[in-house]
Amino acid sequence: MFHQLGNYRTPPDDLGAANMQLADRFRELNSETEQSTVSHGTEQKRVVNGEAIGEPVLVPLDATASAVTALAETLIETTANRPQEAEGDRMFGDVLQKIWSIMVEPTVLQLTNILKLRKESRICWVPMSKACSLPLHAAGSYMPGDKNLPDLFVSSYAPSMSTLLHARTGYQPHRRPSGPRWLVVAQPAAEGEPVLWNVGLEVDAIRQIGMGATVVQGEGCTRDAVLDSLKDTAWVYFTCHGHQNVTFQSHCSLLTSDAPLTVLDILKTGLPHAELGVLSACHSAAGDRSTPDESIHLAAGLLFAGFRGVVGTMWSMGDEDGLKIAQSFYKYMFRNGSEAVDCQDAATALSKAVKQLRVRRVSLER
């Protein structure tokens, strides 16, 4: 609710410079909307293992605004500069340890000791401000013998509580013999970007699972063709380059063969059947450095457009890793056959896929 109130308080100063009467009317409507929001607040409940059991629990944290800002800036610099693997692991490890100690460990203690949440339960983070850019899901001490967050729970994120509630309300898993209507958008080449050589292998891996996906690729992978195909799609898999726009987040985009496919394009498209989106693209779930509390990135754009679940990346992902993740992810999703697929398994599928990468001793950044 407070996030919504902040959005309603749009400064009308620039409007007043052009039309003072219109600006005054805008202020009146703003006030009325805010009062309506306050007076119609929803009842808060604590949910544990799928059951509402009372009031929310407040977890005291030692995380100051300056400490979180410092962690976010360190992470941004590390992912941008790409140090040597050993140095990168040291820097990432330091950030993950600090996130664990000041934010995540106190929360885990509440979940395990007070709420008695079962191991490998699904938890969802709804971070704000600078915390939006932190990999809370990967936090841990990373000391020999210690359990890190990925060893304890399956994490996911939501840009707002309303988006989370939408994803969990009124959903019935597909029970079509052929599985969900599925679209694969594959574009390995983009002007000024390195070729993604494994895109074809990702498409082949998906086809081998036998899901009968519609594939839009190559020269036919145009912006309009993708938007038109999305209208009848339940699941979509994007394997392509993605770009942030640090000035206008609604213009964050996926690169098709002829034009960028932006968050705004997706939001303006009706997606009545949307369930699961997977973004195997760089920066698909990364926020804006200058306004990190704004969650209008590519992944959030799909959520706001109607998808119940979205998989994205927080920074650039290696081409080889995208292939390995896709193979492991969809193998788990379709483990019980096409008739039993459930988009709500996505967080667990991704968690298991990432753990397989860790078994191969890839770097912490990857």
SEVEX-499043 format. One record per atom (N, C-alpha, C): residue in three letters; x, y, z. Coordinates in steps of 0.2 Angstrom, whole numbers, plus 5000, padded with zeros to 4 digits. Example, Ala and Ser with C-alpha at 12.3 -4.5 7.8 and 13.67 -1.06 7.14 Angstrom:
ALA506649725039/ALA506249785039/ALA506649845039/SER506449895035/SER506849955036/SER506450005039/
***
This chain:
MET500449945000/MET500050005000/MET500450065000/PHE501050065004/PHE501450125004/PHE501750134998/HIS501950084994/HIS502250094987/HIS501750124983/GLN501150104983/GLN500650144979/GLN500550214981/LEU500550224987/LEU500450294990/LEU501050344987/GLY501650314987/GLY502250354984/GLY502150364977/ASN501850314973/ASN501750324966/ASN501150384965/TYR500650384969/TYR500150434968/TYR500450504970/ARG500950514973/ARG501250574975/ARG501650604970/THR501450614964/THR501850634958/THR501950714959/PRO502450744959/PRO502550814960/PRO502250844953/PRO501750894955/PRO501450924949/PRO501750994947/ASP502351004950/ASP502651074949/ASP502751084941/ASP503051044937/ASP503151054930/ASP502451064927/LEU501951034929/LEU501251044926/LEU501051114928/GLY501151134934/GLY500951204936/GLY501251254932/ALA501851244930/ALA502151294926/ALA501851304919/ALA501451254917/ALA501151264910/ALA500351284911/ASN500051254917/ASN499351264918/ASN499251254925/MET499151314929/MET499051304936/MET498451284938/GLN497851294935/GLN497251264936/GLN497251194936/LEU497551164930/LEU497551094929/LEU497951064935/ALA498551094937/ALA498951064942/ALA498551064949/ASP498151114950/ASP497751114957/ASP497251054956/ARG496951044951/ARG496450994950/ARG496850924951/PHE497450924948/PHE497850864949/PHE497950844956/ARG498150894960/ARG498250894967/ARG497650864971/GLU497050894969/GLU496450874972/GLU496250794971/LEU496350774965/LEU496250704963/LEU496750664966/ASN497350684967/ASN497850644970/ASN497650634977/SER497450684981/SER497250684988/SER496650634989/GLU496150634984/GLU495650594985/GLU495850524984/THR496250504979/THR496450444978/THR496850414983/GLU497250454986/GLU497650434992/GLU497250414998/GLN496750454999/GLN496250445005/GLN495850375004/SER495650364998/SER495350304996/SER495750244997/THR496350254995/THR496850194996/THR496950175004/VAL497050235008/VAL497150225015/VAL496550195018/SER495950215016/SER495350195019/SER495050125017/HIS495350095012/HIS495150035009/HIS495749985010/GLY496249985015/GLY496749945015/GLY496549875016/THR496949825014/THR496749755015/THR497049725022/GLU496749675024/GLU496949645030/GLU497549605029/GLN498049615034/GLN498649575033/GLN498649515037/LYS498949465034/LYS498949395037/LYS499649365036/ARG499849325041/ARG500549295040/ARG500349225037/VAL500749205032/VAL500649145028/VAL501249095029/VAL501149035032/VAL501648985033/VAL501448925031/ASN501848895026/ASN501748825023/ASN501048825020/GLY500848885017/GLY500248885013/GLY499648905017/GLU499748915024/GLU499148935028/GLU499249005031/ALA498649045031/ALA498649105035/ALA498549095042/ILE499049115046/ILE499049095053/ILE499149165058/GLY498949225056/GLY498949275060/GLY499349335057/GLU499549385062/GLU499849445060/GLU500549435057/PRO500749485053/PRO501449475050/PRO501949485056/VAL502549455055/VAL503049455060/VAL503549515057/LEU503749555062/LEU504249605060/LEU504949585062/VAL505449585057/VAL506049555058/VAL506549615059/PRO506849625065/PRO507349685066/PRO507949665062/LEU508249715059/LEU508849705055/LEU509349755057/ASP509949735056/ASP510549785057/ASP510749825050/ALA510349815045/ALA510449845039/ALA510249915039/THR510749955039/THR510650035038/THR510650045030/ALA510350105029/ALA510250125022/ALA510950135019/SER511450165023/SER512150165020/SER512450105019/ALA512350055023/ALA512649985022/ALA512349955016/VAL511749955015/VAL511449925009/VAL511649965003/THR511650025003/THR511950064997/THR512650044995/ALA513050035000/ALA513750014999/ALA513749954996/LEU513349904998/LEU513349834995/LEU513149844988/ALA512649874987/ALA512349884980/ALA512849914975/GLU513249964977/GLU513749994973/GLU514349954972/THR514549914977/THR515049864976/THR514849814971/LEU514249784971/LEU513949734966/LEU513949764959/ILE513749824959/ILE513649854952/ILE514349864949/GLU514849884953/GLU515549894950/GLU515849824948/THR515749774952/THR515949714951/THR515749684945/THR515049684944/THR514749654938/THR514949694932/ALA515049754932/ALA515249804927/ALA515949794924/ASN516349784929/ASN517149784928/ASN517349714926/ARG516949664928/ARG517149594927/ARG517949574929/PRO518049574935/PRO518749554937/PRO518949484935/GLN519549464936/GLN519749394935/GLN519349354940/GLU519249284938/GLU518749244942/GLU518949244949/ALA519549234951/ALA519749224958/ALA519549284962/GLU519749344959/GLU519649414962/GLU518849424962/GLY518549404957/GLY517749414957/GLY517449374962/ASP517649304963/ASP517449264968/ASP517549294975/ARG518049324976/ARG518249354983/ARG517749414984/MET517649454979/MET517249514980/MET516449494980/PHE516249444976/PHE515549424977/PHE515449384984/GLY515949344986/GLY515849314992/GLY515849364998/ASP516149414998/ASP516149465003/ASP515449495003/VAL515149514997/VAL514549544997/VAL514049494999/LEU514049434997/LEU513549384999/LEU513549375007/GLN514149375010/GLN514249365017/GLN513949425021/LYS514049485018/LYS513749545022/LYS512949545021/ILE512749525015/ILE511949525014/ILE511749475019/TRP512049415020/TRP511849365024/TRP511849395031/SER512349425034/SER512349445041/SER511849495043/ILE511749545038/ILE511349605040/ILE510649595038/MET510449555033/MET509849555031/MET509449485031/VAL509849435028/VAL509549375027/VAL509549325033/GLU510149325036/GLU510149275042/GLU509649285047/PRO509549355049/PRO508949365054/PRO508249345052/THR508149345045/THR507549325042/THR507449255043/VAL508049215041/VAL508049145041/VAL507949115048/LEU508249145053/LEU508149125060/LEU507349135062/GLN507049185060/GLN506349195061/GLN505949135057/LEU506149125051/LEU505749075047/LEU505849005050/THR506448985052/THR506548915055/THR506348905062/ASN506548955066/ASN506448945073/ASN505848965076/ILE505549025073/ILE504849045075/ILE504349025071/LEU504349025065/LEU503849005060/LEU503848935058/LYS504448895060/LYS504448825058/LYS504348805051/LEU504648855047/LEU504548835040/LEU504948775038/ARG504748735034/ARG505048675032/ARG505648695027/LYS506148655027/LYS506748655023/LYS506448645015/GLU506748685011/GLU506648695004/GLU505948725002/SER505648755007/SER505048785006/SER505148845002/ARG504648874998/ARG504648924994/ARG504648994998/ILE505049044997/ILE504949105000/ILE505049154995/CYS504749214996/CYS504749264991/CYS504949334994/TRP505449364991/TRP505749424993/TRP505349484989/VAL505149534993/VAL504949594990/VAL505349654992/PRO505949664989/PRO506449714992/PRO506249784989/MET506449834992/MET506349904990/MET507049944990/SER507049994987/SER507550044987/SER508250004984/LYS508750024987/LYS509449994985/LYS509449914985/ALA509049884990/ALA508949814991/ALA508749774984/CYS508449814980/CYS508149784974/CYS508749754969/SER509349784970/SER509849764966/SER510349704969/LEU510149684975/LEU510549634979/LEU510249564978/PRO510749514977/PRO510549444976/PRO510449414982/LEU509849434985/LEU509649404992/LEU509649324992/HIS509349304986/HIS509249234985/HIS509949184986/ALA510549224985/ALA511149184985/ALA511549204991/ALA511249234996/ALA511649255002/ALA511849195006/GLY512449205010/GLY512649145014/GLY513349165017/SER513549125021/SER514249135024/SER514749105019/TYR514549055016/TYR515049025011/TYR515648995015/MET515548975021/MET516148945025/MET516048875025/PRO516548835025/PRO516448765025/PRO516048735031/GLY515548695029/GLY515048665034/GLY514448705035/ASP514448775033/ASP513848815034/ASP513348805028/LYS512748815030/LYS512148815025/LYS512048885023/ASN512048895017/ASN511848955014/ASN511148955012/LEU510849015010/LEU510149025009/LEU509948975004/PRO510248964998/PRO510048914993/PRO509948844996/ASP510348825001/ASP510348765004/ASP509748755008/LEU509448805010/LEU508848805015/LEU508148815012/PHE508148865008/PHE507448885005/PHE507548894997/VAL506948894994/VAL506948914987/VAL506648984986/SER507049024984/SER506949104984/SER506649124977/SER506149174977/SER505949204971/SER505849274974/TYR505649324969/TYR505549394970/TYR504949414967/ALA504649474970/ALA504049504967/ALA504249584967/PRO504049614962/PRO504149694962/PRO503649724967/SER503149694969/SER502649724973/SER502249674976/MET501849684982/MET501449634985/MET500849624981/SER500549674977/SER499949664973/SER500149614967/THR500749624964/THR500949574959/THR501049504962/LEU501249494968/LEU501349434971/LEU500649404972/LEU500149444975/LEU499549414976/LEU499149394969/HIS499249434964/HIS498949414957/HIS499249344955/ALA499849334956/ALA500249274954/ALA499949214958/ARG499649224964/ARG499449164968/ARG498749154968/THR498349204965/THR497649204965/THR497349174959/GLY496849124960/GLY496449104954/GLY496849054949/TYR497349034951/TYR497748994946/TYR497548924946/GLN497448894940/GLN497348824939/GLN497948794934/PRO498348744936/PRO498848724932/PRO498548694925/HIS498848694920/HIS498648674913/HIS498648594914/ARG498148574911/ARG498048494910/ARG497848474903/ARG498148514898/ARG498148494891/ARG498648444889/PRO498448394886/PRO498848334884/PRO499548354881/SER499448414877/SER500048434873/SER500448484877/GLY500248494884/GLY500548544888/GLY500348624886/PRO500648674889/PRO500448734888/PRO500648764881/ARG500248814878/ARG500448844872/ARG501048884873/TRP501548864869/TRP502248884871/TRP502548924865/LEU502948974867/LEU503249014861/LEU504049024863/VAL504449004858/VAL505149014859/VAL505349074855/VAL505649124857/VAL505949184854/VAL506749174854/ALA506949164848/ALA507749154847/ALA508049194843/GLN508449244845/GLN508849294841/GLN509549294843/PRO510049254840/PRO510749254842/PRO511149314840/ALA510849354835/ALA511349414833/ALA510949474834/ALA511349524836/ALA511049594836/ALA511649644835/GLU511449694832/GLU511949744830/GLU512349774836/GLY513049764835/GLY513449794841/GLY513549744846/GLU513249684846/GLU513249634851/GLU513649574849/PRO513949534853/PRO514249474851/PRO513749424850/VAL513849374845/VAL513449324843/VAL513349274849/LEU512749254850/LEU512549204855/LEU512549134852/TRP513149104852/TRP513149044848/TRP512748984850/ASN512548984857/ASN512248924859/ASN511448934859/VAL511248984856/VAL510448994855/VAL510148934851/GLY510448914846/GLY510248864842/GLY510248794846/LEU510748784850/LEU510748724855/LEU510148734860/GLU510048794862/GLU509548794867/GLU508848784864/VAL508748804858/VAL508148784854/VAL508048714853/ASP508648684851/ASP508648604850/ASP508448574857/ALA508748594862/ALA508648564869/ALA507948564871/ILE507548624869/ILE506848624871/ILE506448584866/ARG506648574860/ARG506248534855/ARG506348464857/GLN506848444860/GLN506948374862/GLN506548354867/ILE506348394871/ILE505848384877/ILE505148364874/GLY505048384868/GLY504448364865/GLY503848404867/MET503948464868/MET503348514870/MET503048544864/GLY503248534858/GLY502848564852/GLY502848644853/ALA503348674855/ALA503348744855/ALA503448774848/THR503048834848/THR503148874842/THR503748914842/VAL504248914837/VAL504848944837/VAL504849004832/VAL505049064835/VAL505149124831/VAL505849144831/GLN506149144825/GLN506949154825/GLN507149184819/GLY507749204819/GLY508149224813/GLY507849294811/GLU507749304804/GLU507449364801/GLU506749364803/GLY506449314804/GLY505749314805/GLY505549334813/CYS506049344816/CYS505949364823/CYS505949434824/THR505449464821/THR505349534821/THR504949554828/ARG504949624829/ARG504549644835/ARG503849634834/ASP503549644829/ASP502849634828/ASP502649564828/ALA503049524825/ALA502949454825/ALA502949424832/VAL503349444836/VAL503449424843/VAL502849444847/LEU502649504846/LEU502049534850/LEU501449494848/ASP501349484841/ASP500749454839/ASP500749374842/SER501249344842/SER501249274844/SER501149274852/LEU501349324856/LEU501249324863/LEU500549324865/LYS500149354861/LYS499449354863/LYS499049294864/ASP499349234861/ASP499049174862/ASP499449124866/THR499949154869/THR500449114872/THR500349104880/ALA500449044883/ALA500449034890/ALA501149034893/TRP501649004889/TRP502349004891/TRP502749034886/VAL503249074887/VAL503749104882/VAL504449094885/TYR504849084880/TYR505649074882/TYR505949124877/PHE506249174880/PHE506649224876/PHE507449204877/THR507749194871/THR508449184871/THR508749234866/CYS509049284869/CYS509249344865/CYS509649394869/HIS509849444866/HIS510149494870/HIS509649544873/GLY509749564879/GLY509349614882/GLY509649674884/HIS509349734884/HIS509649794886/HIS509249834891/GLN509649864896/GLN509349914901/GLN509349984898/ASN508850024900/ASN508850094898/ASN508850134905/VAL509450154906/VAL509450184913/VAL509150254914/THR508850284908/THR508550344908/THR507750334909/PHE507550284904/PHE506850264904/PHE506750194905/GLN506550164911/GLN506550094912/GLN506050064908/SER505450094906/SER504950064902/SER505250054895/HIS505850074893/HIS506150064887/HIS506650014887/CYS506749974893/CYS507149914893/CYS506949864888/SER507349834885/SER507149794879/SER507449734878/LEU507149684874/LEU507449624871/LEU507549644864/LEU508149624861/LEU508349644854/LEU508049584849/THR507549604845/THR507349564840/THR507749584833/SER507449554828/SER507849554822/SER507849624818/ASP507249664820/ASP507149724817/ASP507149784821/ALA506949774828/ALA506849834832/ALA506849804839/PRO506949854844/PRO506949824851/PRO506249814853/LEU506149764857/LEU505449744860/LEU505549764868/THR505149824869/THR505249854876/THR504749834881/VAL504849854887/VAL504349834892/VAL503749864891/LEU503749934888/LEU503149964887/LEU502749924881/ASP503049904876/ASP502749864871/ASP502349804874/ILE502649764879/ILE502349714882/ILE501749734886/LEU501849784890/LEU501349804894/LEU500749824890/LYS500749854884/LYS500249874880/LYS499949814876/THR500149754877/THR499949704873/THR499449654878/GLY498849644875/GLY498449594879/GLY498749524879/LEU498849504886/LEU499049434886/LEU498649394891/PRO498049374888/PRO497549334892/PRO497749264895/HIS498149234891/HIS498349164893/HIS499049164897/ALA499349214898/ALA500049214900/ALA500149184907/GLU500649134907/GLU500749104914/GLU501549114916/LEU501949084911/LEU502649084913/LEU503149114908/GLY503549164910/GLY504049194905/GLY504749174907/VAL505149154903/VAL505849144904/VAL506249184900/LEU506749224903/LEU507149274899/LEU507849254900/SER508049214895/SER508749204895/SER509149254891/ALA509149314894/ALA509449374891/ALA509849414896/CYS510349454894/CYS510749494899/CYS510249544902/HIS510349554909/HIS510049614912/HIS509349614912/SER508949554912/SER508249554911/SER507949564918/ALA508249554923/ALA507949574930/ALA508349624934/ALA508749664930/ALA509149714934/ALA508749774934/GLY508849814939/GLY508449874940/GLY508949934937/ASP508749994938/ASP509050054936/ASP509550074941/ARG510150094940/ARG510650114945/ARG510450174948/SER510150224944/SER509950284947/SER509350284951/THR508850244950/THR508250234953/THR508150154955/PRO508550124959/PRO508450054960/PRO507850034964/ASP507450074966/ASP506850054970/ASP506250054964/GLU506350064958/GLU505850064953/GLU505949994950/SER505449954950/SER505549884948/SER505249874941/ILE505349924936/ILE505049914929/ILE505649894925/HIS505849834926/HIS506349804922/HIS505949754917/LEU506349714913/LEU506049664909/LEU505649614912/ALA505949584917/ALA505549534921/ALA504949554924/ALA504949614928/ALA504349644931/ALA503849664925/GLY504149684920/GLY503649704914/GLY503249644912/LEU503449584912/LEU503049524910/LEU502549514916/LEU502849524922/LEU502349514928/LEU501749564928/PHE501949624927/PHE501449674927/PHE500949664921/ALA501249634915/ALA500849624909/ALA500349564910/GLY500449524915/GLY499949464917/GLY500249404918/PHE500949394917/PHE501249324918/PHE501249314925/ARG501149254927/ARG501149234934/ARG501849224937/GLY502249204933/GLY502949194935/GLY503449204929/VAL504049234931/VAL504549254926/VAL505249234929/VAL505649204925/VAL506349194926/VAL506749244923/GLY507249274926/GLY507649324923/GLY508349324926/THR508849364923/THR509549374926/THR509649444929/MET510049444934/MET510249504937/MET510749544934/TRP511249504930/TRP511749534926/TRP511949494921/SER512449504917/SER512549474911/SER512749394912/MET512449354908/MET512549284909/MET512849254903/GLY513349204905/GLY513749174900/GLY513249134895/ASP513449134889/ASP513049094884/ASP513049024885/GLU513548994888/GLU513548924889/GLU513148904895/ASP513148954900/ASP512748944906/ASP511948944904/GLY511748984899/GLY511048984897/GLY510848924895/LEU511248884891/LEU511148824888/LEU511048774894/LYS511448774899/LYS511448724904/LYS510848734908/ILE510748794910/ILE510148814914/ILE509448794911/ALA509448804904/ALA508848784900/ALA508748714900/GLN509248674899/GLN509148604899/GLN508948574906/SER509248594911/SER509048574918/SER508348594920/PHE508248664918/PHE507548694920/PHE506948654917/TYR507048644911/TYR506448614908/TYR506348544909/LYS506948504910/LYS506948434912/LYS506548424918/TYR506648474923/TYR506248474929/TYR505548494928/MET505348544924/MET504748564923/MET504248514920/PHE504548474916/PHE504148424912/PHE504348354915/ARG504548344921/ARG504748284924/ARG504148234924/ASN503548254924/ASN502948214925/ASN502548214919/GLY502848234913/GLY502548234907/GLY502148304905/SER501948314899/SER501648374897/SER500948384900/GLU500648334902/GLU499948344905/GLU499948374912/ALA500548364916/ALA500648384923/ALA501048444924/VAL501248484919/VAL501648544920/VAL501248594924/ASP501648634928/ASP501348684932/ASP501848744933/CYS501648804931/CYS502148854931/CYS502348874938/GLN502048854943/GLN502248864950/GLN502848824952/ASP503048784948/ASP503648744949/ASP504248774947/ALA504248834944/ALA504748874941/ALA505348884945/ALA505148914951/ALA505648934956/ALA506048874958/THR505748814960/THR506148754962/THR506548734956/ALA506248734950/ALA506648714944/ALA507248754943/LEU507248814944/LEU507848864943/LEU508348844949/SER508048834955/SER508548824961/SER508948764959/LYS508548714957/LYS508948644956/LYS509448654950/ALA509248694945/ALA509748704939/ALA510348744941/VAL510248794946/VAL510848834948/VAL511248784952/LYS510948744956/LYS511348704961/LYS511848654956/GLN511548634951/GLN511948594946/GLN512548634943/LEU512448694942/LEU513048734940/LEU513548744946/ARG513348744952/ARG513748754958/ARG514148684959/VAL513848624957/VAL514148564957/VAL514748564953/ARG514748594947/ARG515248604942/ARG515748654944/ARG515648684950/ARG516148734953/ARG516248794949/VAL515748814946/VAL515748884942/VAL515848934947/SER516048994945/SER516149054949/SER515549074953/LEU515549114958/LEU515049134962/LEU514549184958/GLU514949224953/GLU514549274949/GLU514149234944/ARG514349184942/ARG513949144937/ARG513349104941/
***
